[in-house]
C-alpha cells in the first residue's frame, strides 16, 4: 500500500496549509495504476534568481528504492518543453511504494520560454 513520506527538512518546515494540500493530492493520486514512477504537480514558482521551481509529489509505485542520479527531467506546458535539466540528489531516496513531495529547481539558463509556466507536467526526458 502506498504511503506518504516527507524528507526530514520538509517535515520540519512545511506549513500546515501546504501539508493539507499535499495530503489531499496524495489521496487523489496514490492508486497503483500508473507507471513505476509518476510525478503529480503541486505548484510552481520562480525564485529571486529567475529559476523555475516545480514542486511535485513523486510517486514510487515500484518495489525498489528510487534515486535521482543524473536523471534528466523536462517541464512541459501545452506540449512545449519549458526546461530540461539533469538532477542528481543524493539526499533523496524514495522508498518502495512511497510518495514524497519534492521541489525541482530548473536553472534560469535552462529555461526555453519565460512565458506562463503554470499547469505543466514534469516528465522524464528522452
N, CA, C and O atoms as CSV, one atom per row, in Angstrom:
chain,resi,resn,atom,element,x,y,z
A,1,UNK,N,N,0.837,-1.187,0.000
A,1,UNK,CA,C,0.000,0.000,0.000
A,1,UNK,C,C,0.884,1.253,0.000
A,1,UNK,O,O,1.836,1.345,0.776
A,2,UNK,N,N,0.574,2.191,-0.850
A,2,UNK,CA,C,1.344,3.417,-0.996
A,2,UNK,C,C,1.253,4.252,0.271
A,2,UNK,O,O,0.179,4.379,0.859
A,3,UNK,N,N,2.390,4.829,0.698
A,3,UNK,CA,C,2.383,5.691,1.882
A,3,UNK,C,C,3.020,7.033,1.521
A,3,UNK,O,O,3.828,7.124,0.597
A,4,UNK,N,N,2.644,8.059,2.259
A,4,UNK,CA,C,3.178,9.402,2.075
A,4,UNK,C,C,4.279,9.630,3.092
A,4,UNK,O,O,4.111,9.349,4.278
A,5,UNK,N,N,5.415,10.146,2.614
A,5,UNK,CA,C,6.563,10.396,3.488
A,5,UNK,C,C,7.152,11.754,3.128
A,5,UNK,O,O,7.073,12.188,1.978
A,6,UNK,N,N,7.742,12.419,4.112
A,6,UNK,CA,C,8.398,13.708,3.894
A,6,UNK,C,C,9.880,13.573,4.203
A,6,UNK,O,O,10.266,12.885,5.148
A,7,UNK,N,N,10.694,14.223,3.414
A,7,UNK,CA,C,12.120,14.341,3.724
A,7,UNK,C,C,12.196,15.151,5.020
A,7,UNK,O,O,11.351,16.015,5.253
A,8,UNK,N,N,13.186,14.888,5.859
A,8,UNK,CA,C,13.250,15.457,7.219
A,8,UNK,C,C,13.117,16.980,7.252
A,8,UNK,O,O,12.360,17.511,8.065
A,9,UNK,N,N,13.835,17.686,6.390
A,9,UNK,CA,C,13.764,19.151,6.425
A,9,UNK,C,C,12.382,19.647,5.984
A,9,UNK,O,O,11.903,20.669,6.476
A,10,UNK,N,N,11.755,18.938,5.075
A,10,UNK,CA,C,10.388,19.292,4.672
A,10,UNK,C,C,9.440,19.096,5.846
A,10,UNK,O,O,8.591,19.945,6.119
A,11,UNK,N,N,9.589,17.982,6.531
A,11,UNK,CA,C,8.687,17.655,7.621
A,11,UNK,C,C,8.715,18.731,8.704
A,11,UNK,O,O,7.686,19.034,9.308
A,12,UNK,N,N,9.893,19.310,8.950
A,12,UNK,CA,C,10.035,20.357,9.965
A,12,UNK,C,C,9.472,21.697,9.502
A,12,UNK,O,O,8.858,22.413,10.293
A,13,UNK,N,N,9.675,22.044,8.230
A,13,UNK,CA,C,9.405,23.401,7.766
A,13,UNK,C,C,8.093,23.581,7.007
A,13,UNK,O,O,7.698,24.717,6.745
A,14,UNK,N,N,7.417,22.515,6.652
A,14,UNK,CA,C,6.236,22.605,5.798
A,14,UNK,C,C,5.057,23.241,6.534
A,14,UNK,O,O,4.633,22.746,7.578
A,15,UNK,N,N,4.528,24.341,5.985
A,15,UNK,CA,C,3.358,24.971,6.614
A,15,UNK,C,C,2.144,24.032,6.569
A,15,UNK,O,O,2.021,23.200,5.670
A,16,UNK,N,N,1.260,24.181,7.547
A,16,UNK,CA,C,0.054,23.342,7.654
A,16,UNK,C,C,-0.762,23.398,6.359
A,16,UNK,O,O,-1.235,22.365,5.887
A,17,UNK,N,N,-0.930,24.578,5.787
A,17,UNK,CA,C,-1.718,24.746,4.561
A,17,UNK,C,C,-1.153,23.878,3.433
A,17,UNK,O,O,-1.906,23.196,2.739
A,18,UNK,N,N,0.169,23.903,3.251
A,18,UNK,CA,C,0.809,23.101,2.209
A,18,UNK,C,C,0.711,21.611,2.522
A,18,UNK,O,O,0.488,20.798,1.625
A,19,UNK,N,N,0.875,21.259,3.773
A,19,UNK,CA,C,0.780,19.849,4.182
A,19,UNK,C,C,-0.621,19.310,3.867
A,19,UNK,O,O,-0.756,18.192,3.371
A,20,UNK,N,N,-1.657,20.097,4.151
A,20,UNK,CA,C,-3.024,19.671,3.868
A,20,UNK,C,C,-3.232,19.476,2.369
A,20,UNK,O,O,-3.890,18.525,1.948
A,21,UNK,N,N,-2.676,20.368,1.574
A,21,UNK,CA,C,-2.806,20.241,0.113
A,21,UNK,C,C,-2.086,18.983,-0.384
A,21,UNK,O,O,-2.616,18.252,-1.221
A,22,UNK,N,N,-0.892,18.735,0.127
A,22,UNK,CA,C,-0.131,17.536,-0.267
A,22,UNK,C,C,-0.904,16.275,0.101
A,22,UNK,O,O,-0.990,15.348,-0.704
A,23,UNK,N,N,-1.460,16.229,1.294
A,23,UNK,CA,C,-2.230,15.066,1.730
A,23,UNK,C,C,-3.441,14.857,0.834
A,23,UNK,O,O,-3.757,13.728,0.459
A,24,UNK,N,N,-4.113,15.939,0.494
A,24,UNK,CA,C,-5.280,15.854,-0.380
A,24,UNK,C,C,-4.904,15.316,-1.763
A,24,UNK,O,O,-5.578,14.429,-2.287
A,25,UNK,N,N,-3.836,15.845,-2.351
A,25,UNK,CA,C,-3.379,15.386,-3.663
A,25,UNK,C,C,-2.934,13.927,-3.579
A,25,UNK,O,O,-3.221,13.139,-4.479
A,26,UNK,N,N,-2.245,13.571,-2.520
A,26,UNK,CA,C,-1.811,12.184,-2.338
A,26,UNK,C,C,-3.017,11.238,-2.326
A,26,UNK,O,O,-2.995,10.204,-2.994
A,27,UNK,N,N,-4.052,11.576,-1.584
A,27,UNK,CA,C,-5.241,10.721,-1.502
A,27,UNK,C,C,-5.902,10.539,-2.865
A,27,UNK,O,O,-6.469,9.483,-3.147
A,28,UNK,N,N,-5.829,11.568,-3.711
A,28,UNK,CA,C,-6.443,11.504,-5.039
A,28,UNK,C,C,-5.589,10.767,-6.064
A,28,UNK,O,O,-6.113,10.316,-7.083
A,29,UNK,N,N,-4.276,10.632,-5.817
A,29,UNK,CA,C,-3.371,10.155,-6.878
A,29,UNK,C,C,-2.524,8.955,-6.485
A,29,UNK,O,O,-1.579,8.623,-7.200
A,30,UNK,N,N,-2.826,8.300,-5.388
A,30,UNK,CA,C,-1.934,7.230,-4.924
A,30,UNK,C,C,-2.320,5.841,-5.425
A,30,UNK,O,O,-1.786,4.846,-4.936
A,31,UNK,N,N,-3.230,5.754,-6.383
A,31,UNK,CA,C,-3.608,4.450,-6.950
A,31,UNK,C,C,-2.463,3.904,-7.792
A,31,UNK,O,O,-1.755,4.659,-8.458
A,32,UNK,N,N,-2.290,2.593,-7.757
A,32,UNK,CA,C,-1.150,1.958,-8.409
A,32,UNK,C,C,-1.405,1.594,-9.877
A,32,UNK,O,O,-0.825,0.623,-10.363
A,33,UNK,N,N,-2.224,2.312,-10.571
A,33,UNK,CA,C,-2.459,2.024,-11.982
A,33,UNK,C,C,-1.626,2.935,-12.875
A,33,UNK,O,O,-2.003,3.220,-14.011
A,34,UNK,N,N,-0.501,3.383,-12.356
A,34,UNK,CA,C,0.387,4.310,-13.056
A,34,UNK,C,C,1.714,3.626,-13.352
A,34,UNK,O,O,1.970,2.515,-12.888
A,35,UNK,N,N,2.554,4.300,-14.130
A,35,UNK,CA,C,3.915,3.767,-14.338
A,35,UNK,C,C,4.639,3.636,-12.998
A,35,UNK,O,O,4.137,4.071,-11.961
A,36,UNK,N,N,5.793,3.046,-13.036
A,36,UNK,CA,C,6.577,2.820,-11.825
A,36,UNK,C,C,6.822,4.106,-11.045
A,36,UNK,O,O,6.665,4.132,-9.824
A,37,UNK,N,N,7.207,5.175,-11.746
A,37,UNK,CA,C,7.424,6.494,-11.128
A,37,UNK,C,C,6.485,7.477,-11.804
A,37,UNK,O,O,6.411,7.534,-13.031
A,38,UNK,N,N,5.773,8.244,-11.004
A,38,UNK,CA,C,4.854,9.241,-11.552
A,38,UNK,C,C,5.043,10.549,-10.800
A,38,UNK,O,O,5.245,10.551,-9.585
A,39,UNK,N,N,4.977,11.664,-11.527
A,39,UNK,CA,C,5.063,12.994,-10.941
A,39,UNK,C,C,3.678,13.629,-10.981
A,39,UNK,O,O,3.079,13.751,-12.049
A,40,UNK,N,N,3.171,14.032,-9.822
A,40,UNK,CA,C,1.898,14.735,-9.751
A,40,UNK,C,C,2.183,16.179,-9.348
A,40,UNK,O,O,2.749,16.420,-8.281
A,41,UNK,N,N,1.798,17.147,-10.191
A,41,UNK,CA,C,2.085,18.557,-9.897
A,41,UNK,C,C,1.403,19.039,-8.617
A,41,UNK,O,O,0.262,18.675,-8.330
A,42,UNK,N,N,2.118,19.859,-7.861
A,42,UNK,CA,C,1.567,20.525,-6.684
A,42,UNK,C,C,1.503,22.031,-6.927
A,42,UNK,O,O,0.422,22.618,-6.868
A,43,UNK,N,N,2.642,22.661,-7.196
A,43,UNK,CA,C,2.688,24.086,-7.515
A,43,UNK,C,C,4.012,24.418,-8.172
A,43,UNK,O,O,4.946,23.617,-8.158
A,44,UNK,N,N,4.083,25.612,-8.748
A,44,UNK,CA,C,5.314,26.089,-9.380
A,44,UNK,C,C,5.517,27.556,-9.006
A,44,UNK,O,O,4.574,28.270,-8.667
A,45,UNK,N,N,6.764,27.975,-9.077
A,45,UNK,CA,C,7.107,29.353,-8.723
A,45,UNK,C,C,8.419,29.716,-9.405
A,45,UNK,O,O,9.117,28.859,-9.948
A,46,UNK,N,N,8.731,30.991,-9.365
A,46,UNK,CA,C,10.016,31.489,-9.837
A,46,UNK,C,C,10.679,32.166,-8.649
A,46,UNK,O,O,10.056,32.980,-7.968
A,47,UNK,N,N,11.943,31.835,-8.398
A,47,UNK,CA,C,12.627,32.442,-7.256
A,47,UNK,C,C,13.289,33.761,-7.653
A,47,UNK,O,O,13.165,34.196,-8.797
A,48,UNK,N,N,13.988,34.394,-6.720
A,48,UNK,CA,C,14.602,35.700,-6.933
A,48,UNK,C,C,15.716,35.667,-7.978
A,48,UNK,O,O,16.105,36.717,-8.490
A,49,UNK,N,N,16.239,34.481,-8.305
A,49,UNK,CA,C,17.280,34.361,-9.338
A,49,UNK,C,C,16.693,34.051,-10.715
A,49,UNK,O,O,17.425,33.915,-11.696
A,50,UNK,N,N,15.367,33.943,-10.778
A,50,UNK,CA,C,14.715,33.625,-12.037
A,50,UNK,C,C,14.647,32.143,-12.334
A,50,UNK,O,O,14.248,31.751,-13.430
A,51,UNK,N,N,15.031,31.305,-11.368
A,51,UNK,CA,C,14.971,29.861,-11.553
A,51,UNK,C,C,13.525,29.388,-11.405
A,51,UNK,O,O,12.742,29.970,-10.655
A,52,UNK,N,N,13.192,28.339,-12.124
A,52,UNK,CA,C,11.851,27.773,-12.081
A,52,UNK,C,C,11.817,26.649,-11.059
A,52,UNK,O,O,12.577,25.688,-11.171
A,53,UNK,N,N,10.946,26.759,-10.067
A,53,UNK,CA,C,10.792,25.746,-9.022
A,53,UNK,C,C,9.500,24.983,-9.284
A,53,UNK,O,O,8.410,25.554,-9.252
A,54,UNK,N,N,9.635,23.702,-9.542
A,54,UNK,CA,C,8.483,22.852,-9.812
A,54,UNK,C,C,8.352,21.874,-8.651
A,54,UNK,O,O,9.223,21.031,-8.436
A,55,UNK,N,N,7.269,21.991,-7.915
A,55,UNK,CA,C,7.037,21.117,-6.776
A,55,UNK,C,C,6.015,20.064,-7.169
A,55,UNK,O,O,4.921,20.374,-7.640
A,56,UNK,N,N,6.399,18.817,-6.963
A,56,UNK,CA,C,5.554,17.686,-7.342
A,56,UNK,C,C,5.507,16.674,-6.210
A,56,UNK,O,O,6.297,16.723,-5.267
A,57,UNK,N,N,4.573,15.774,-6.331
A,57,UNK,CA,C,4.546,14.593,-5.495
A,57,UNK,C,C,5.149,13.483,-6.352
A,57,UNK,O,O,4.597,13.128,-7.394
A,58,UNK,N,N,6.284,12.937,-5.910
A,58,UNK,CA,C,6.942,11.854,-6.638
A,58,UNK,C,C,6.398,10.544,-6.079
A,58,UNK,O,O,6.600,10.223,-4.908
A,59,UNK,N,N,5.704,9.794,-6.934
A,59,UNK,CA,C,5.147,8.509,-6.535
A,59,UNK,C,C,6.093,7.407,-7.005
A,59,UNK,O,O,6.350,7.273,-8.201
A,60,UNK,N,N,6.600,6.632,-6.079
A,60,UNK,CA,C,7.388,5.449,-6.420
A,60,UNK,C,C,6.486,4.238,-6.193
A,60,UNK,O,O,6.329,3.773,-5.064
A,61,UNK,N,N,5.893,3.731,-7.279
A,61,UNK,CA,C,4.992,2.591,-7.182
A,61,UNK,C,C,5.740,1.262,-7.276
A,61,UNK,O,O,5.127,0.197,-7.207
A,62,UNK,N,N,7.049,1.322,-7.432
A,62,UNK,CA,C,7.843,0.102,-7.604
A,62,UNK,C,C,8.152,-0.553,-6.258
A,62,UNK,O,O,7.755,-0.069,-5.198
A,63,UNK,N,N,8.867,-1.659,-6.337
A,63,UNK,CA,C,9.299,-2.371,-5.141
A,63,UNK,C,C,10.775,-2.103,-4.848
A,63,UNK,O,O,11.396,-2.803,-4.048
A,64,UNK,N,N,11.331,-1.077,-5.507
A,64,UNK,CA,C,12.742,-0.722,-5.350
A,64,UNK,C,C,12.877,0.730,-4.905
A,64,UNK,O,O,12.011,1.558,-5.191
A,65,UNK,N,N,13.956,1.032,-4.209
A,65,UNK,CA,C,14.276,2.420,-3.860
A,65,UNK,C,C,14.562,3.175,-5.147
A,65,UNK,O,O,15.230,2.655,-6.041
A,66,UNK,N,N,14.055,4.407,-5.242
A,66,UNK,CA,C,14.303,5.234,-6.426
A,66,UNK,C,C,15.155,6.433,-6.026
A,66,UNK,O,O,14.882,7.101,-5.028
A,67,UNK,N,N,16.193,6.695,-6.822
A,67,UNK,CA,C,17.061,7.846,-6.587
A,67,UNK,C,C,17.204,8.652,-7.869
A,67,UNK,O,O,16.939,8.159,-8.965
A,68,UNK,N,N,17.625,9.887,-7.713
A,68,UNK,CA,C,17.898,10.754,-8.849
A,68,UNK,C,C,19.412,10.865,-8.995
A,68,UNK,O,O,20.076,11.536,-8.204
A,69,UNK,N,N,19.942,10.204,-10.008
A,69,UNK,CA,C,21.372,10.220,-10.287
A,69,UNK,C,C,21.560,10.580,-11.758
A,69,UNK,O,O,21.487,9.720,-12.636
A,70,UNK,N,N,21.802,11.864,-12.011
A,70,UNK,CA,C,21.914,12.386,-13.372
A,70,UNK,C,C,20.649,12.050,-14.170
A,70,UNK,O,O,20.711,11.663,-15.337
A,71,UNK,N,N,19.516,12.208,-13.512
A,71,UNK,CA,C,18.219,11.905,-14.105
A,71,UNK,C,C,17.702,13.141,-14.820
A,71,UNK,O,O,17.464,14.176,-14.197
A,72,UNK,N,N,17.529,13.029,-16.129
A,72,UNK,CA,C,17.106,14.171,-16.939
A,72,UNK,C,C,15.583,14.287,-16.926
A,72,UNK,O,O,14.865,13.353,-17.283
A,73,UNK,N,N,15.109,15.472,-16.503
A,73,UNK,CA,C,13.687,15.753,-16.434
A,73,UNK,C,C,13.341,16.933,-17.333
A,73,UNK,O,O,14.152,17.836,-17.541
A,74,UNK,N,N,12.136,16.907,-17.855
A,74,UNK,CA,C,11.604,18.002,-18.663
A,74,UNK,C,C,10.376,18.558,-17.974
A,74,UNK,O,O,9.582,17.818,-17.393
A,75,UNK,N,N,10.228,19.881,-18.047
A,75,UNK,CA,C,8.999,20.513,-17.595
A,75,UNK,C,C,8.286,20.986,-18.846
A,75,UNK,O,O,8.815,21.798,-19.606
A,76,UNK,N,N,7.069,20.468,-19.059
A,76,UNK,CA,C,6.347,20.676,-20.302
A,76,UNK,C,C,5.015,21.360,-20.021
A,76,UNK,O,O,4.260,20.941,-19.145
A,77,UNK,N,N,4.737,22.428,-20.782
A,77,UNK,CA,C,3.465,23.137,-20.700
A,77,UNK,C,C,2.878,23.187,-22.107
A,77,UNK,O,O,3.521,23.660,-23.045
A,78,UNK,N,N,1.656,22.695,-22.238
A,78,UNK,CA,C,0.955,22.695,-23.525
A,78,UNK,C,C,1.843,22.148,-24.642
A,78,UNK,O,O,1.986,22.773,-25.693
A,79,UNK,N,N,2.430,20.989,-24.409
A,79,UNK,CA,C,3.290,20.280,-25.373
A,79,UNK,C,C,4.575,21.016,-25.730
A,79,UNK,O,O,5.255,20.636,-26.684
A,80,UNK,N,N,4.921,22.057,-24.987
A,80,UNK,CA,C,6.166,22.784,-25.224
A,80,UNK,C,C,7.110,22.558,-24.046
A,80,UNK,O,O,6.728,22.728,-22.888
A,81,UNK,N,N,8.343,22.174,-24.356
A,81,UNK,CA,C,9.340,21.983,-23.309
A,81,UNK,C,C,9.788,23.355,-22.812
A,81,UNK,O,O,10.389,24.130,-23.556
A,82,UNK,N,N,9.494,23.641,-21.568
A,82,UNK,CA,C,9.881,24.914,-20.953
A,82,UNK,C,C,11.323,24.827,-20.464
A,82,UNK,O,O,12.085,25.787,-20.573
A,83,UNK,N,N,11.690,23.662,-19.923
A,83,UNK,CA,C,13.044,23.488,-19.414
A,83,UNK,C,C,13.382,22.007,-19.295
A,83,UNK,O,O,12.509,21.163,-19.093
A,84,UNK,N,N,14.676,21.715,-19.425
A,84,UNK,CA,C,15.202,20.379,-19.162
A,84,UNK,C,C,16.438,20.534,-18.290
A,84,UNK,O,O,17.189,21.503,-18.401
A,85,UNK,N,N,16.624,19.553,-17.424
A,85,UNK,CA,C,17.789,19.604,-16.543
A,85,UNK,C,C,18.038,18.201,-15.996
A,85,UNK,O,O,17.094,17.441,-15.778
A,86,UNK,N,N,19.299,17.858,-15.776
A,86,UNK,CA,C,19.666,16.573,-15.177
A,86,UNK,C,C,19.849,16.783,-13.675
A,86,UNK,O,O,20.601,17.659,-13.247
A,87,UNK,N,N,19.164,15.981,-12.895
A,87,UNK,CA,C,19.184,16.111,-11.439
A,87,UNK,C,C,19.912,14.946,-10.783
A,87,UNK,O,O,19.656,13.780,-11.081
A,88,UNK,N,N,20.820,15.292,-9.887
A,88,UNK,CA,C,21.453,14.323,-9.002
A,88,UNK,C,C,21.189,14.824,-7.590
A,88,UNK,O,O,21.656,15.894,-7.200
A,89,UNK,N,N,20.434,14.038,-6.829
A,89,UNK,CA,C,20.017,14.459,-5.495
A,89,UNK,C,C,20.341,13.326,-4.520
A,89,UNK,O,O,19.493,12.476,-4.248
A,90,UNK,N,N,21.576,13.315,-3.991
A,90,UNK,CA,C,21.989,12.214,-3.111
A,90,UNK,C,C,21.094,12.026,-1.891
A,90,UNK,O,O,20.902,10.901,-1.429
A,91,UNK,N,N,20.552,13.110,-1.374
A,91,UNK,CA,C,19.751,13.023,-0.149
A,91,UNK,C,C,18.352,12.461,-0.391
A,91,UNK,O,O,17.671,12.062,0.554
A,92,UNK,N,N,17.924,12.428,-1.644
A,92,UNK,CA,C,16.562,11.994,-1.944
A,92,UNK,C,C,16.544,10.528,-2.353
A,92,UNK,O,O,16.947,10.168,-3.459
A,93,UNK,N,N,16.071,9.700,-1.445
A,93,UNK,CA,C,15.905,8.273,-1.707
A,93,UNK,C,C,14.453,7.943,-1.394
A,93,UNK,O,O,14.035,7.958,-0.236
A,94,UNK,N,N,13.693,7.645,-2.438
A,94,UNK,CA,C,12.274,7.375,-2.251
A,94,UNK,C,C,12.084,5.871,-2.107
A,94,UNK,O,O,12.358,5.095,-3.023
A,95,UNK,N,N,11.615,5.493,-0.948
A,95,UNK,CA,C,11.430,4.086,-0.619
A,95,UNK,C,C,10.365,3.452,-1.516
A,95,UNK,O,O,9.549,4.160,-2.107
A,96,UNK,N,N,10.370,2.120,-1.619
A,96,UNK,CA,C,9.345,1.433,-2.404
A,96,UNK,C,C,7.940,1.767,-1.901
A,96,UNK,O,O,7.713,1.937,-0.703
A,97,UNK,N,N,7.008,1.854,-2.846
A,97,UNK,CA,C,5.604,2.113,-2.537
A,97,UNK,C,C,5.430,3.327,-1.631
A,97,UNK,O,O,4.665,3.310,-0.667
A,98,UNK,N,N,6.168,4.380,-1.974
A,98,UNK,CA,C,6.162,5.614,-1.189
A,98,UNK,C,C,6.019,6.812,-2.114
A,98,UNK,O,O,6.543,6.819,-3.228
A,99,UNK,N,N,5.308,7.817,-1.643
A,99,UNK,CA,C,5.183,9.087,-2.352
A,99,UNK,C,C,5.805,10.165,-1.491
A,99,UNK,O,O,5.660,10.154,-0.269
A,100,UNK,N,N,6.502,11.104,-2.132
A,100,UNK,CA,C,7.212,12.140,-1.393
A,100,UNK,C,C,7.163,13.452,-2.174
A,100,UNK,O,O,7.422,13.459,-3.378
A,101,UNK,N,N,6.833,14.565,-1.506
A,101,UNK,CA,C,6.899,15.848,-2.203
A,101,UNK,C,C,8.348,16.283,-2.379
A,101,UNK,O,O,9.201,16.017,-1.532
A,102,UNK,N,N,8.611,16.962,-3.508
A,102,UNK,CA,C,9.952,17.473,-3.765
A,102,UNK,C,C,9.862,18.642,-4.724
A,102,UNK,O,O,8.999,18.667,-5.601
A,103,UNK,N,N,10.753,19.613,-4.559
A,103,UNK,CA,C,10.836,20.761,-5.463
A,103,UNK,C,C,12.073,20.611,-6.340
A,103,UNK,O,O,13.190,20.482,-5.838
A,104,UNK,N,N,11.867,20.628,-7.637
A,104,UNK,CA,C,12.959,20.561,-8.605
A,104,UNK,C,C,13.222,21.971,-9.110
A,104,UNK,O,O,12.305,22.672,-9.538
A,105,UNK,N,N,14.488,22.378,-9.055
A,105,UNK,CA,C,14.869,23.741,-9.442
A,105,UNK,C,C,15.550,23.698,-10.802
A,105,UNK,O,O,16.622,23.113,-10.959
A,106,UNK,N,N,14.913,24.323,-11.772
A,106,UNK,CA,C,15.465,24.403,-13.124
A,106,UNK,C,C,16.219,25.727,-13.246
A,106,UNK,O,O,15.619,26.792,-13.099
A,107,UNK,N,N,17.530,25.675,-13.515
A,107,UNK,CA,C,18.333,26.898,-13.618
A,107,UNK,C,C,17.818,27.824,-14.722
A,107,UNK,O,O,17.295,27.373,-15.741
A,108,UNK,N,N,17.976,29.106,-14.496
A,108,UNK,CA,C,17.471,30.109,-15.440
A,108,UNK,C,C,18.071,29.905,-16.837
A,108,UNK,O,O,17.395,30.147,-17.837
A,109,UNK,N,N,19.332,29.465,-16.914
A,109,UNK,CA,C,19.959,29.277,-18.225
A,109,UNK,C,C,19.373,28.091,-18.989
A,109,UNK,O,O,19.633,27.938,-20.183
A,110,UNK,N,N,18.583,27.250,-18.316
A,110,UNK,CA,C,17.951,26.112,-18.984
A,110,UNK,C,C,16.523,26.404,-19.419
A,110,UNK,O,O,15.880,25.558,-20.042
A,111,UNK,N,N,16.023,27.584,-19.099
A,111,UNK,CA,C,14.642,27.916,-19.449
A,111,UNK,C,C,14.554,28.280,-20.926
A,111,UNK,O,O,15.265,29.166,-21.401
A,112,UNK,N,N,13.680,27.591,-21.641
A,112,UNK,CA,C,13.492,27.845,-23.064
A,112,UNK,C,C,12.414,28.878,-23.318
A,112,UNK,O,O,12.335,29.447,-24.407
A,113,UNK,N,N,11.596,29.119,-22.328
A,113,UNK,CA,C,10.470,30.005,-22.522
A,113,UNK,C,C,10.120,30.630,-21.182
A,113,UNK,O,O,9.909,29.922,-20.198
A,114,UNK,N,N,10.060,31.937,-21.143
A,114,UNK,CA,C,9.741,32.635,-19.892
A,114,UNK,C,C,8.262,32.984,-19.807
A,114,UNK,O,O,7.848,33.739,-18.927
A,115,UNK,N,N,7.473,32.440,-20.714
A,115,UNK,CA,C,6.039,32.692,-20.680
A,115,UNK,C,C,5.403,31.900,-19.545
A,115,UNK,O,O,6.104,31.343,-18.699
A,116,UNK,N,N,4.118,31.853,-19.529
A,116,UNK,CA,C,3.366,31.175,-18.485
A,116,UNK,C,C,3.887,29.754,-18.270
A,116,UNK,O,O,3.882,28.939,-19.193
A,117,UNK,N,N,4.329,29.466,-17.064
A,117,UNK,CA,C,4.865,28.138,-16.776
A,117,UNK,C,C,3.922,27.356,-15.871
A,117,UNK,O,O,4.333,26.380,-15.243
A,118,UNK,N,N,2.668,27.773,-15.799
A,118,UNK,CA,C,1.716,27.092,-14.935
A,118,UNK,C,C,1.048,25.928,-15.660
A,118,UNK,O,O,1.022,25.861,-16.889
A,119,UNK,N,N,0.516,25.028,-14.865
A,119,UNK,CA,C,-0.232,23.881,-15.364
A,119,UNK,C,C,0.594,22.961,-16.244
A,119,UNK,O,O,0.080,22.379,-17.199
A,120,UNK,N,N,1.862,22.831,-15.928
A,120,UNK,CA,C,2.730,21.950,-16.687
A,120,UNK,C,C,2.865,20.583,-16.043
A,120,UNK,O,O,2.294,20.306,-14.988
A,121,UNK,N,N,3.639,19.736,-16.712
A,121,UNK,CA,C,3.902,18.393,-16.245
A,121,UNK,C,C,5.393,18.157,-16.194
A,121,UNK,O,O,6.126,18.571,-17.092
A,122,UNK,N,N,5.836,17.503,-15.161
A,122,UNK,CA,C,7.232,17.067,-15.054
A,122,UNK,C,C,7.306,15.649,-15.596
A,122,UNK,O,O,6.530,14.779,-15.200
A,123,UNK,N,N,8.249,15.423,-16.508
A,123,UNK,CA,C,8.380,14.105,-17.133
A,123,UNK,C,C,9.847,13.751,-17.268
A,123,UNK,O,O,10.716,14.623,-17.256
A,124,UNK,N,N,10.113,12.453,-17.398
A,124,UNK,CA,C,11.455,12.001,-17.715
A,124,UNK,C,C,11.765,12.421,-19.145
A,124,UNK,O,O,10.949,12.212,-20.043
A,125,UNK,N,N,12.942,13.014,-19.365
A,125,UNK,CA,C,13.329,13.444,-20.703
A,125,UNK,C,C,13.842,12.237,-21.490
A,125,UNK,O,O,14.363,11.279,-20.920
A,126,UNK,N,N,13.685,12.307,-22.778
A,126,UNK,CA,C,14.178,11.213,-23.645
A,126,UNK,C,C,15.685,11.183,-23.706
A,126,UNK,O,O,16.259,10.332,-24.385
